[in-house]
């Protein structure tokens, strides 16, 4: 029988973070390909698809984070958790806005060309936002003690140190 890992949030968050790094490269590649006469829907469509995947995976990361929040807040500063959640929410909203604007990049002519350049620059901005989200999350785990929520012995459990006494 298949079961989901617990906690799920740390597993999920790697997808939007990886996409955040890759999307600007694909957007730049699409700009170069279009300049070399590639068909816009095909070349730019990959960027749009990746932005859609970023939005969905970011939303899933937010949802799994909400699920884990109460358990983690027993071990870390609640303000730090809220800061991480707010950064994640802003990131997802920004990714959605960039996705919407990316559709304008399918229009022919100067309007579409300008939209593709703006979206490409915006994807670079998403890297900075994604860094802030990942940095605050990493701070919770590695500096703030969030991992203790999953590594602390259950009540009544005997630790190795207790056995020596």
C-alpha positions in Angstrom: 0.0 0.0 0.0 1.2 3.5 -0.9 1.5 6.2 1.8 2.5 9.8 1.5 5.7 10.8 3.3 5.3 13.0 6.4 6.0 15.8 6.5 5.0 16.4 2.9 5.9 20.1 2.7 9.7 19.7 2.6 9.3 17.3 -0.3 6.9 19.5 -2.3 8.8 22.8 -2.0 11.7 21.6 -4.1 9.5 21.6 -7.3 8.7 25.3 -7.3 12.2 26.2 -6.2 13.7 24.2 -9.1 11.2 25.6 -11.6 12.0 29.1 -10.3 15.7 28.6 -11.3 14.9 26.9 -14.7 12.1 29.2 -16.0 14.3 32.2 -16.8 16.7 30.0 -18.7 13.7 28.6 -20.8 12.3 32.1 -21.3 15.7 33.4 -22.5 16.0 30.3 -24.8 12.5 31.0 -26.1 13.4 34.7 -26.9 16.5 33.5 -28.8 14.6 30.8 -30.7 11.8 33.3 -31.7 14.5 35.7 -32.9 15.8 32.9 -35.0 12.4 32.5 -36.6 10.9 29.7 -34.4 7.2 29.7 -34.1 6.1 31.8 -31.2 3.4 29.4 -29.8 5.8 26.5 -29.8 8.8 28.4 -28.4 7.0 30.6 -25.9 4.5 27.9 -25.0 7.1 26.0 -23.0 7.7 29.1 -20.9 3.9 29.4 -20.3 3.6 25.7 -19.4 6.5 26.0 -16.9 5.0 29.1 -15.3 1.7 27.2 -15.0 3.5 24.3 -13.3 5.3 26.8 -11.0 1.9 28.3 -10.0 0.4 24.9 -9.3 3.4 23.6 -7.4 3.7 26.8 -5.4 0.0 26.6 -4.4 0.5 23.0 -3.3 3.5 24.0 -1.3 1.4 26.7 0.4 -1.3 24.1 1.2 1.1 21.6 2.6 2.8 24.3 4.7 -0.5 25.2 6.2 -1.0 21.6 7.2 2.4 21.5 9.0 2.2 25.0 10.6 0.6 24.1 13.9 3.0 21.2 14.5 6.1 23.3 13.7 5.0 26.4 15.7 5.4 24.4 18.9 9.2 24.4 18.2 9.9 27.7 16.4 9.0 31.4 16.7 5.5 31.9 15.3 6.5 35.2 13.7 9.2 33.4 11.7 6.6 30.9 10.5 4.3 33.8 9.5 7.1 35.6 7.7 7.8 32.4 5.7 4.2 31.9 4.9 3.7 35.5 3.8 6.8 35.3 1.6 5.4 32.1 0.0 2.0 33.7 -0.5 3.5 36.7 -2.2 5.6 34.4 -4.4 2.6 32.5 -5.6 0.7 35.6 -6.3 3.6 37.0 -8.3 4.0 33.7 -10.2 0.3 33.9 -11.1 0.6 37.5 -12.3 3.7 36.5 -14.4 1.7 33.6 -15.8 -1.2 35.8 -16.8 1.2 38.3 -18.5 3.0 35.5 -20.3 -0.2 34.8 -22.3 0.2 38.3 -23.9 3.5 37.0 -25.3 1.5 34.8 -27.7 0.3 37.9 -29.5 2.0 38.8 -32.8 4.0 41.9 -33.3 5.5 44.4 -30.9 2.9 43.8 -28.1 3.8 40.1 -27.9 7.5 40.8 -28.2 7.4 43.4 -25.5 5.4 41.1 -23.2 7.9 38.3 -23.7 10.8 40.5 -22.7 8.9 41.8 -19.6 7.9 38.3 -18.6 11.5 37.1 -19.0 12.7 39.9 -16.7 9.9 39.1 -14.3 11.0 35.5 -14.1 14.4 36.7 -13.0 12.6 38.7 -10.3 10.8 35.5 -9.3 14.2 34.0 -8.6 14.8 36.6 -5.9 11.4 36.1 -4.4 11.9 32.3 -4.4 15.2 32.8 -2.7 13.5 34.7 0.1 11.0 32.0 0.6 13.6 29.2 0.5 15.9 31.1 2.8 13.2 31.8 5.4 12.1 28.1 5.2 15.7 26.9 5.5 16.1 29.2 8.5 13.1 27.6 10.2 14.5 24.1 9.7 18.2 24.5 10.2 18.4 27.5 12.5 15.0 27.7 14.1 14.4 24.1 15.2 11.4 23.2 12.9 12.9 19.8 12.3 12.4 19.0 16.0 8.7 18.8 15.3 9.4 15.5 13.4 12.5 14.3 15.2 11.3 14.8 18.8 10.6 11.5 20.6 6.9 10.7 21.1 5.6 11.0 24.6 6.5 7.8 26.5 9.3 6.9 24.1 12.6 6.0 25.6 15.7 7.7 24.2 19.1 6.1 24.1 20.4 8.5 26.8 17.5 7.3 29.1 18.5 3.7 28.7 21.9 4.3 30.2 20.5 5.6 33.5 
